[in-house]
Amino acid sequence: MSLKNKKFLIVILRFHGDVLLTKPLIDNIKLNFPDSKIDILLYRGTESIFEFNLKVSEIIKISSTSGINQQYYNADAQYFSDFLKIFSTFKLWLKLFFKRYDYGIFLTTQWRVIPMSWAMIGAKKVALADKKRTRKLWKKSFNFFLPELGDNHIVERNLSSLKKLGLKIFNTDLNILDSIPVSEWEKNRKLFRNVDAQDKYCVIHPSSRRNSKLWRQENYIPLVHMLTNKGFKVVLTSGPNQYEVDYVNFIEEGINDEVVNLSGKTTLISLAALISKASLFIGVDSVASHIAAAVDTPSITLFGPSNVSNWRPWSDKAIVISRTNNEEICKDHRNEPGKYKKCLCYISPSRVFNHAEEVYDSA
């Protein structure tokens, strides 16, 4: 096969933030082979950040339940769900087999990726090393392995797969603005009619898919007051699920200052457009913080249980407030299990505002 027509498959069975952070990997593959075909295999529902990316040839979507609709998971229809699981797995296997990939990059450790690897006969395949994946079946299914993250960032780990495959790393830029078509910007004008790009506005994204990453709702009320007094217009956003929308609505109800509430009303692409025009973004550890980094907007991200070295926003304009060894565990969460014990209660609204003032004064 010509060097110009190399075929790549990237498998990333994780969630929105992880999917977004594969962008530098995709860009560098194209810099190695400008005419290559790059497919990305991911969970259905996490694809929107790449739906306009012309560097991606095909987005292959599968269910997080092995392609089975949840309605079939009951005792009366178990035999049918088992059949669907086998059928969907075999159908995917055939698809990957006939694609004839040259390279496979597996950025996930689920056992279900092993049949995918077997389908890619003749391809060079790199996967993640993991202390839970020591069996021969895992080790025999791939050619190369990436070490565990350690203190490295996820972007650096992803890019290291190229070196394992004998390819070069040219840049580490996460910019996604080149993936947003003009037509999408036009659509967003109606959605953001209450937000003037000429205004100095701040996007606050308080929600996360994981409760352990949330800040106290009442902390946002004095923070918004401080920001509006400083001259910021405040825009509240969230993910689409009702829990996140309700979470933000509760915050809005306690705010006396005027805010624009767009919770649940944005797609990831429209959220990226909104954040790209903002003077400042404030949020917890979530995909929105990574979007802020990807559109080069100054940001403040509040971290609790996540490893900052691995998951900080990939930008020089990102300020991270994270737990230190000197931070006390709060009274309310000291008896909580696991990650909940590493709550964000150690962060005060004034601490966040002081960093916001730095951004405001330097703008």
TITORKE-416174 format. One record per residue: y, x, z of N, C-alpha, C, O in turn; residue in three letters. Coordinates in steps of 0.05 Angstrom, whole numbers, plus 5000, padded with zeros to 4 digits. Atoms other than C-alpha are relative to their C-alpha. Layout:
BEGIN
YXZYXZYXZYXZala
...
//
This chain:
BEGIN
497650175000500050005000502550175000502550385013met
497549855001507050244985501450005027501149825043ser
498649974975511250495042502249785003503049715025leu
497950205000516349965022499149735010500749565017lys
501150274995511749385037498349985026496449825027asn
501550004976509049525106500349735015502449615015lys
500050254986507148915147499650045030497850185038lys
500149984971508448855222499649735013500649535003phe
500150234983506448355274500850085028499750275040leu
499249964972510048335341499149755016499849535009ile
501050224984506547915394501450015027501150215042val
498550004975511047715452499649725013501349545009ile
500750254987507847155493501349995028499950005048leu
498550024975513247115546502249804996501949614979arg
498050205002519746735553502650104988502750334979phe
497749955018526746715522501250275003501850414983his
498749744996529747335554498350234989499450414976gly
501849795010523647765537500050004969500050214957asp
500050025030523747505465502650124989502550274970val
497449895009531147665457500050305001501150434983leu
499949714996530048375482498250154980498150404981leu
501449865021525448525423501850054976500950184957thr
498149975023531548515376500350294992500150354968lys
499849725009532549275378497550114987497650274968pro
502649925013525149365361499949914971499250064953leu
499950115028525848915300501950164982501250234960ile
498049855016532149275277499050284993499450374970asp
501049725005528849965284497750004980497450204966asn
502150025020522749745244501249994973500350134954ile
498650025025527449555188501450264992501650324968lys
498849745006530950225193497950214992498550394976leu
502249835009524250575185499049914973498650084955asn
501050115025521850115129501849764992501249544999phe
498150215007527649715099498849764986499849534989pro
501350225014522949285056497549905014495949755002asp
502350094986517849165109500149705006502249585006ser
500350284992515348465128499450005030497550125039lys
500350014971516048315203499549715008501249545005ile
500650264988512547715234500150025030499550245041asp
500050004971513447525307498549765010499049535001ile
501750214989508347125345500849955029500850135046leu
499050064974510946765406499449715009498149564994leu
500550274990510646145449501949804986504249864982tyr
498450215012513045505417502249925020501749875044arg
497750064983519945355444501750245007503950215017gly
498449764994522246075451501050134975502150354976thr
499349885026523646195377502949984991503750114972glu
497450085011530745925370501850244997503550244979ser
498249785002534146595382499650164974501450314966ile
500649855025530846875319499849824975499149914954phe
500550185023530846255274501950064977501349984954glu
498249935022536746525233499950304994501650404979phe
500149715004534747265236498550064974496050024972asn
501249955026533447475164498150235000496750274980leu
501949774999529648095186497249915008495350065004lys
502650114992524047655212498949844976500149644968val
501250145023519447425155498849745008499349534994ser
501250254991515546905194499850005030499150205043glu
500350044971515646625264497449835003497349614994ile
502550144995508546435285500049905029500250055048ile
499750124973508845945343497349895010495849764995lys
502450104988503145795390500749885027502849945038ile
499550124975502645385453499350195023497550365020ser
500749844976502545705522497449915012496450045030ser
502750094991496145305532498150024977496449854972thr
501849945022492645615473500049804977498049754964ser
499650185023495445115423499149725005499049564986gly
501050274994492944495459502349835012503749935030ile
498050184989497543905473499149925029496849865033asn
500750064972497843775548498749735004497349685024gln
501050274996496043045538496949994999495749815009gln
502950005002488843245523498750125025496250115028tyr
501249874977487943595590499449795022500949765041tyr
501050184979484143065629497049994998495850074978asn
503049994998476942965649498749844977496649934967ala
501250175020475642415598499950134972498350064955asp
499849885027477642845539499650305000500650444982ala
500449714998475543535561498550114976499150334967gln
501549915023470543595505501850034975501450214959tyr
498249995023476043455455502050235002502550364982phe
498149784996480843955485498650274995499850454984ser
501549755005475444495483499750044970499950274960asp
500249985029474344345410502650094987502750274970phe
497449935011481744385395500750295006502050434990leu
499549724993482245045432498650194981499750384971lys
501649835018476645355391501149984971501450194958ile
499050035028479445065326502650144996503050284976phe
497449875003486545305338499850305001501350444987ser
500449714999484245995358498850114974499750324965thr
501349915026479846055296502049984977502150164960phe
498050045021485445795252502150235001502850344980lys
498149774997490246325280498750264992499950424979leu
501449755007484946865273499950034970500450254960trp
500149995029484146695199502750074988502950234970leu
497349955009491646705189500750305002501750424984lys
499449724995492347395220498250184983499150394973leu
501849845017486247655182501050024972501050244960phe
499249995028488847465114502950104996503750154973phe
497449885002495847725129499950304994501750414982lys
500549715006493048445125502350175011503650314996arg
497949844987497948755174499450295000497050375001tyr
500349714998499149505176500450095029499250295038asp
499449934973501849515247500049755018500949535009tyr
499950214980501049085309501250105026500350315036gly
498849924975505449125371499749775019500949555015ile
500750214981502848725430501550045026500850215042phe
498349964977508148645484499349795022501149675034leu
501050194981503948205529497250095008495850234993thr
502749914991497548295570498049775004496049815017thr
502050214998494047625564497550074984497650204963gln
502549945013486747675546499849864973498449964955trp
500250155025487847175490501050154975500550074953arg
499049845023491147715447497850174988498150284966val
502249835010484548085439498949904974498650064955ile
500950095026481847635384502150044978501450084955pro
497849955019488647705350499850294990500050344966met
500249725007487748455351497550054982497750194962ser
502449975016480648405323500449904971499250004952trp
499450115026483347995265501550194982501450174957ala
498349825016487948555244498550264993499150485003met
501849785008482648995213501650224985503050154966ile
498749785014485249685193502950055009504050255001gly
497249964991492049605228500150205023498250225038ala
499449834977494950105277501149815021503149685016lys
499250204980495649715342500750145026499250305036lys
499149904974499449875405500349775019501349565012val
499950214979498949475470501050125026501450365028ala
499049924974501249505542497650095018495549965019leu
501949924979497449905594500749845025503049795031ala
499550174977496549495657497750055020495450085012asp
502149954979492849615723497949785001495749835011lys
501950225000489548935713498350004974496549844971lys
501449995026487149125643498650274996499450444980arg
501449745000482249695655497349984987495950194983thr
502650035012476049405623499950124972501950144959arg
500449885026473149725561500849814977501849894956lys
499350205021474249075522502950024993503650014969leu
497249975005481749165529500650274987502050284967trp
499449745010481749905517499050054971500150204956lys
501149965026477349855455501349834978500849864955lys
498850195019481649315423502650104987503749984969ser
497449905010487849745411499850314996498050445007phe
500049715006489350445384501650165020500950385028asn
498249854982495050635431500949815022500849575020phe
499150164977497850415498502650105010503150355011phe
497549944988504750395528499750015030498349845041leu
500249994971505350615601501449775013503049635001pro
498650204985507450135655503050065002503850294999glu
497149975002514950025660501150215018502950375010leu
498849814982516350445721503049925004503649695010gly
497250054997523950515725501449974973503849954971asp
498850035026524950435650500849714994499749535007asn
499250275008528449845618498049894980496750044966his
501950135018524349345579500650074971498850094954ile
499349925028528249525515499050274994497950324972val
501049735004526450255524496950004996495850144980glu
502950025002519150065535499249894973497350004960arg
500650125026519049625473500350204977498650234960asn
499449815021522150165430498050245000497550354979leu
501949784998517150685455497549954983496050134977ser
502350075016511850305416500250134972498250194959ser
499649885026514950585352499050295000497850384980leu
500949724998513651305375497050015000495850194988lys
502950015000506451125389498849964972496750064966lys
500950065027505850885318501050214980500650184956leu
499149795017509051515290502649944986503250064965gly
497550085013515751185273502450105017502050205039leu
497649904987522951355292501649785013501549555005lys
498150184987527951035339502850094991503650324997ile
497349945011534851015306502249915019504250065022phe
497950094982538950595354498849805020496549715017asn
501050184979538250145416501849755002501949635023thr
498050225000543549615398498649735003496649684989asp
501250274996541948905422501649784985500949554988leu
498250205012547448565381498549784984496949844967asn
501250225015545447875356502049844983501349644970ile
498050145015551947665324499450004970500249814956leu
500749995029549247885256497949794993497349764969asp
502050205005543947345264501049715000499549534995ser
498950274998548646755271501549944974503650074969ile
498750075025550446445203502749865004503149735025pro
497450134999557446185188499749705005501449585019val
500450294996554745475185499749925029500649715037ser
500450064972552745515258502750025016503149865034glu
497449984987559745735279501649744994503049655012trp
498650245007562545125242499049765017500649605027glu
501150224984557844655279501050025029501449825042lys
499349964972559844955345502949925006503649875030asn
497250074996567244785335500249725013501949675029arg
500050284989565744045350499050005029500149875046lys
501149994973561544215411502050115020502150025043leu
498249854982566844675440502949914996504750075000phe
497250105005572944235424501850025024504250035022arg
498449974975575044285497500450295008501650355029asn
499849714994574645045495501450144977500350174956val
498449865020580045415457499450305002499750425023asp
500649715000578046115436502450175008502150405016ala
497649854992585246315449500450015030501850185041gln
499850014971584446125522498450245012496750354999asp
501649814986582046625573498049855016498549765039lys
502050174986575646275592497650175010496950374998tyr
502449874988569646465635497749814998498049575006cys
502550165000562646205623498450065025497850305030val
501749964977558646095686497449854995497349614989ile
502750115005551145985677498450035026497150235030his
501249974973548445835747497049975001495750045021pro
502850084998541445615729498150214990498850394975ser
502249835008534845965719497449835000497249645014ser
502650145000527745745703498650045027496849895034arg
501449934975525646065770501949965024504050085024arg
498450064977528245805836500750255016502850275029asn
499649764984527646495868502450174990503350345004ser
497849865011533246745823502749875004504849974995lys
497650164998538346215842501850095023500850185044leu
498049964979544746315882500549735013499949535002trp
499450254987546945795932502149844984504149954975arg
498250175016550345215896502849995011504750004996gln
497450024987555945175946501750254996504250244999glu
498549755004557945895931501749994974503750134972asn
498550015025560245705861502749855003504549904987tyr
497550164996565645235888502450175006504450154992ile
497749824995570245755919500450214977502650294972pro
499849815022568646235862501649884976503450014965leu
498550145021571045725810502949975007504750014990val
497350034991577245605851501650264997503850264987his
498749745003578846345853500550074970502750174964met
499749935029577746415777502249834988503849934972leu
497950175012582145815759502850095010504750074995thr
497549914990587646075804500950264987503350324985asn
499449755014587246735767500749954971501750134957lys
499250075027588346375701497749964981498149914957gly
502350055017581246295675499549704997499849545016phe
501350265003578745645645497050055004496050254995lys
502849964993571645555671498249804984498849564984val
501950165015565845305628497350035013496350265016val
502649994987559245125661497949944979498249764963leu
502250045019552745175621497350015015497250115038thr
502749984989545245115634498049974977498849924954ser
502250055019538545065599499849704996501249545009gly
500250285007536344395570498549825019498849585019pro
501650184983531444155623501749865022503749975031asn
498450174982533843605670500650135027502750085039gln
499649874974532944025733502550184999504150185017tyr
497749825002537944545708502649844996504649925008glu
497650165004542844015684500949875027503349885033val
499350124974542543665752501150215019502950155035asp
499149784983543444335787503050064995504550095014tyr
497249945007549944465749501849765006504149795015val
498450244994552343745756500749985030502949905037asn
499550004971551743805831502250195007503950145024phe
497849814996556144425829502749884991504749915005ile
497550125010561344065787501149795018503649775022glu
499150214982561643485836501650115023503349975034glu
498649894977564043955891502550164993503850265010gly
497749845010569444285848502449824996502249624981ile
497550165004576544015853501550104975503149944964asn
498649895024579044465796498749894975496449804975asp
501050105025578344255724498150204987498850444984glu
502049835014572144535689498949854976499249604974val
501350125023568544415624497050025005496050255007val
502950004994561244215636498449964974498449744963asn
501650015024556744375576497050035007495450114990leu
502849964992550244395616498149834984498649594981ser
502050145016544344205573500849934972499349814958gly
498950085026548644125511499950224979500550174956lys
500049785019547744805479497250094992495450085009thr
502449855008542245135439500550295008502750365016thr
499549714994541245875450502050124981503650294989leu
498249895020544946015386502949915006504850075005ile
497250094994550945575405501050115026503350165030ser
499249864975550845875475501050284994502950375006leu
499249735008551246565443502849994988504450174993ala
497350025012557246335402502149955021504350075020ala
498150054979560646055463500650245017502950315022leu
499749774983559446675505501550234985503050384997ile
498849795015561647135449503049994999504450204995ser
497150035001568746855451501250005028503649995032lys
499150014973569146865527501250275009500550484998ala
498949754988573247365567498150115021498150355027ser
501849924979567847385620497649815002497949574998leu
502450164994560747145634499150065028499150295036phe
501149964973557947035704497449835001497449604993ile
502650154998550646845716498050155017498550375026gly
502249884987544146985750498250134979498750114955val
501849865018538447385721498549794983496649674992asp
501150195018536646955660500550084972501950284967ser
499549945029536646945584503050004994503950154977val
497250015006544046765586501450265005503250344991ala
498949734994545747435618499350204978501050374972ser
500749825021541947795564501549924974502150104958his
498350095023545647375511502850125002503950224982ile
497349884996552247605541500050294992501950394979ala
500249725008549948325533499850024969500950214957ala
500549985029547748185461502449924983502550004960ala
497550065015554547905441502350165010504650115003val
498149804991558248465477502349885016504649975014asp
498050124983561948025527499850125028497550155038thr
500149904973563848315595498649795018499149555016pro
501650194985559148015646499550105029499650345035ser
500949954973557147975719497449855005497349615002ile
502650124996549847845735499150055029499250275039thr
500949994973547147685804496950035001495549864990leu
502949954999540247975819498949965028500350035048phe
501450034975535347795874497450154999497350395005gly
502649884999527947925867499350194976497650364978pro
500849855024527848235797500750305003502650375017ser
499549725000527548985786502350064981502150024956asn
497649965016534549175761499650214979500550184956val
500549795019532149805727498649894975499249984953ser
501550115022527449395684501549784984501249764960asn
499050255011531548765672503049974999504049754993trp
497150035000538948915677501049934971499650014952arg
499050055027543148655618500550264985501650454997pro
500049755015542849175563502850044987503150004963trp
497349975010550349315557501650175020501350155044ser
498149854983555649795583502149835012503549915031asp
498050184989560049195596498949825021500249635030lys
501350184980555148885645500350125028499550355033ala
499949934972556548915719497749865014497349625010ile
502350114987550348805762500550015031501150225041val
500050014971550548585835497149965009495949755004ile
502850014993543748745864499650085029501250215041ser
500749944973540348815931499650305005498450434989arg
500549724992540549485966498350005025497749795036thr
501749984976536249736023501549925025500349855046asn
498450074977542049586070500549705002501549615023asn
499550285000542448856051497949865018495549905016glu
501750144981539648406106498749764986500049634969glu
501350255010534647856090501249775016501349785041ile
498650224987538047196106498149845019495749855015cys
501550154980535846746163498349784987496149724996lys
501350235012533946176117497550074984495749914981asp
502149935018529246576073498250235011496450324997his
501549764990526447126118497049945003495350125003arg
502950074997519846736127498849904974496549814974asn
501050105026519246546054498050204988498250444994glu
502049825012513446836013501250154976503050064962pro
499549855025514047375960502950034992504650125008gly
497449955011520147375916502249835013504649915012lys
498050174987523646815954501450145023503650075031tyr
498949854978524747296011502350184991504250245006lys
497949835012529047725964502249824987502749854963lys
498150195011534247175956502750124994503150364999cys
497349915008541447225931502149945021504549965016leu
498250094980544446985996501850225011503850175024cys
498449774991547147686011502650024984504350184992tyr
497649985018552347585955502049795007501449555008ile
497850184993558947275975501649934975501750094957ser
498350075022563546895927502350204995502950274973pro
497849815003569147395941499150264987500650394973ser
501149755012564647975922499849974969500450164955arg
500250055029563447665853502949994989503450104968val
497350035010570847485846501450284998502950324979phe
498749735002573048205861499250154975500950284963asn
500849885026568948445802501349854977502049984957his
498750165021571747875760503050094996504050104974ala
497349915001578748105777500350274985502250314970glu
500049745014577048805752499949954970501350084954glu
500350065029574948515685502649874990503649944968val
497650145008581048065682502350204996503850194976tyr
497849815000585948625697499750214978501750324968asp
500449805021582749095646500149884972500250034953ser
500050135026582748575590502750014987503049914964ala
//
